[in-house]
Amino acid sequence: MTGKNKPCSVNISEMKKLPTDSQSLAKDFERYLTRHLGRFVGCVPFYLYEALSLTLRDHIMTDWRNTWKYYDQKGTRKAYYMSLEFLIGRSLGNHLINLDIKNESKEAMNKFALDLEEIITEEHDAGLGNGGLGRLAACFMDSCATLNLPVIGYGIRYEYGMFRQVINDGYQVEEPDHWLRDDNPWELERPEYTQVIKFGGHVDTMTEINGKTIYLWRDTDDVLAIPYDVPISGYKNNTVNTLRLWSASATNVFSLADFNAGSYSDAVESKNDAEHISMVLYPNDASENGKELRLKQQYFLASASLQDVMRMWTLNEGDDLCQFAALNVFQMNDTHPTIAVAELMRLLIDEKNMTWDDAWWITTRTMAYTNHTLLPEALEKWPVSLFEKLLPRLLQIIYEINARFLKEVSSKWPGDTNRLVRMSIIEEGDTKNVRMAYLAIVGSFSVNGVAALHSQLLVDGLFKDFYELWPEKFNNKTNGVTPRRWIVHSNPLMTQLISEKIGDQWIHQLEDIEKLKSYASDADFIKRWRNVKTENKTRLADLVKELCNVDFDVSSIFDVQVKRIHEYKRQLLNVLHVIHLYNRVKNNDTQDWTNRCVLIGGKAAPGYRIAKRIIKLINNVADVINNDPQVGDKLKLAFIPNYGVSKMEIICPGTDLSEQISTAGKEASGTGNMKFMMNGAVTIGTYDGANIEILDAVGKENFFLFGLKAEEVEARRRHYQPDKIIEHDDDLKQVMHLLSCGHFNSFESGIFDEIIESLLSPDDPWLTLADFRAYVDAQQAVALAYQDQVAWDKMSIMNTACSGFFSTDRTMQEYNRDIWKLNT
Ligand code: 26W
C-alpha cells in the first residue's frame, strides 16, 4: 500500500456530508461565483451555471471517492464499457435529480432572483457521439450507477464533439463544436494516471536461452494518454461511478533534437500530430473508410484503457494474473474498440511474460462484443498495410490468432476451404483487410445484438458461420433508455402526475409504471394527462417558432421524426406522405381532415451526398407548404436544426406521433422509439428493430403498424418495380409528379434529380415506394384516430404504462446476469 499512486490515508468517508438546505447552497454558490470565478450575479450567465455546478460537485466528491474506494477493494469484479462514443448531453440537471437537491437549488437560485431552468440551459452539450450507439452508452452509465454496478466507462475526450448543424438556404452546413472552450466543471484531470501509447516502429525478435521467443516493438512514436474523469451519479443512492475519457498529448512538448537543429516548426508539428488523435469525433454513423487517424483513435482508446486496468490490477493484486479473468470483463461497444483483443494479448505476452495459451485463455474470458448494425457498409475493415505501418506488433498477433482459429475451423469442417475463406479474420483480395467484427467474435466469450429481431438476423445471416461454430456465444440484449433523463428530467409535469397516482418507485423500477393502466379509463386522469401533453406541446411549439420560424398550433397532431438522416431510416417516405397531404389540400380533398404539424430533424454525415440533399428537400417542401395560404393550419412542416440530446429533451414530451419507419431488417434497435413511447407518443412504425418489442408490449390497438416485414423485403427485392407501383397508385403518381416537375425547386433546377432517381431505381435498397401505400393508409388511420381525443389519450397513457421493459435498468440487469456477473 505504498507508492505515489495510492490514495492518501485520511478517511474521508468519515467526513460529514455537506448540508443541502437552500441557505447553504446559496452561500456556496455565491462563494464560487465571487471568490473562485471572480464574477457577480449580473455576469454572463455561463458563469452562473459554472458556479452552481461547482457547488454541486462538492456534494458529489465524497460519494465519488467512496465509490472508488469500495470498487478498489481486493476481489471486486468490475466491468469496463469501452466505447468511442459517449453522448452525454448536459449533466447539471441530471445530477440535481440524482442527488435529490433540485428543489433546494431552485430555492437557492431564487434568492438571487435567478431561474434554475435557465441556468441549466447554459451548459454546452457533451456531444461525444453520433447517435444511438453513443447515447446508449450514456444511458448505460446512468443505469449502472443507479444499480450500484461496478462499471467504469472508457472513452475519448474529443476536443471537438459532433459538429453543429446550421441550415443555410435549406442546406446543411457543418460548424465545429468546440464544447470545451469554456471551463468544463464535470471533468477532473488525472495526470498521475497518464499512459504511454506506441505507434509505428518495427518489431525485433529475440530468442532467449530457454528457447522462448520474445518480441520487441521498437523505435515507436509515442503518444501520451491523459485521463479526465467524469462523475456519473446514481439515482438517490450515494453511488458515483466514473467515465474515464482519454486525451492525447505529445510525449515531450517539443522534440529537443528538432528544436536544437533550428527546426522550430517541425518540433511543433510532431506535437500537433500527437494531439490530433483526440481532436475530433468522426461524424459518420455508418461507414468510415480506412482513415488512418480513426484507427489511431481506436488503438489509443483500447491501449490506454487496458494499460489502466493493468495498472490498477498490479497496484492491488501484484504480478499474479491468475485471477484476472475472474475479476475483469470488457464490453466492446461495436467493433470500434476491438483492437483491444489483440492489445490485451500483447500486454499479457510482451509485458507480462505470459505464454500464448495462458494469454488467450484470459482474453477470451474477459472480452465481450456488442454489434449495433447489420448494414454491410458499417462493418469495419482495416487494410493490412495500414496495420503494418501503424501497429506492426498488433498485426503479428492478429495473424497468429487467425492461424490458430482457422486450424480450429478446418478440424471441424475438414476440406471446406470456402468456409475458411469466408471466416478468415484476414480478407484476401487486391488489398488485404482485417475484418474487425470477426476478430471481435473470435476473441470474445459473448456476442450480442441489441433487439430480438436484430440478434436473430445476426445468427441467420451476417454471423451464421460463427454461430454454427459457437452457438453458445450468441445472445440478445434489447436496448433501453434511462427514465431519469428521458422522463423525470425532460418531462417534469408528467413525472409529477404519475407519481401522484402511483408513487415514485417507478423512477428506479420502471416495471411499476404498469400501474398507470388502471387510470387509462379514468376521465379525470385523462383530462390531466391531456393538459400535460398540451403544455409540453406548447413548449415544443415555442422552440419550433424560435428555431424554424414556423407556427405549430397545439391542437394539431404533432408528428415527429428525429434521428440521423440516412436512406434506410426513410425520412424520404415521410416527405412523400407530407407532399401527398399537401396535394390533397390543393385538390380540396380535405373531408375528415386532421390538422398536422410534421417535425423532422437530424444530422447527415458530411460526406453523405444524398442524405444532405434530403435535408434540402425537406426544407424546400416546408417553404412551399408553410407559405401557402390555402394550406394554413391544415399542414405544417419544419426541419429543426442541430438536433441532439438537449433538443430531444424538449421534443419527445411534446410529440403525439413517433415516426419509426425504417426498411424492415435495417434498424438494429432504435432507442428514440423508446423515449417517445415513455412520453406518451403513439408509434407509426415498421416491423423492425425494437419496434417489434414495443408493439408486443403495447398491443396492436395502441400502435400503427405498416409495411413489409424483413423477410418480405428480401423476397420483394428480386422483383421490385417502382415504375409499376407508381402506375397503379394515383396518389403516388401525383406526388412523384410534384417532385419531378420542379414544384419544390422552381429556381433550382435539377437539384432533386438524384433523389428521384433513387426512388425510381429497381435497385433501391430501401424499397421506399414499396411501402408508400401502406404508410399513407396507416397515416390516414392515425388522422382519424386523433379526432377522438379521449381514445387517443388512452392510447397515449397505454404507451407510457407499457414502457417498463425499455428502461436501461432492465438492460443492464440482463448484461450483468448473462455476461458481466458482477456482485451488487
Ligand atoms: C464506422 C463508424 C461508425 C460509427 C457508428 C459505424 C457505425 C456506427 C453505429 C453502428 C451507428 C449507430 O449508432 N447504430 C445504432 O445503435 C443503436 C444502439 O444500439 C441502435 O438503436 C440503432 O438501431 C443503430 O443504428
Residues whose N, C-alpha, C, O or C-beta is under 5 A from the ligand:
A	BS01	26W	G131 G132 L133 G134 L136 N284 D285 A286 S287 E288 H372 T373 A378 V450 E667 A668 S669 G670 T671
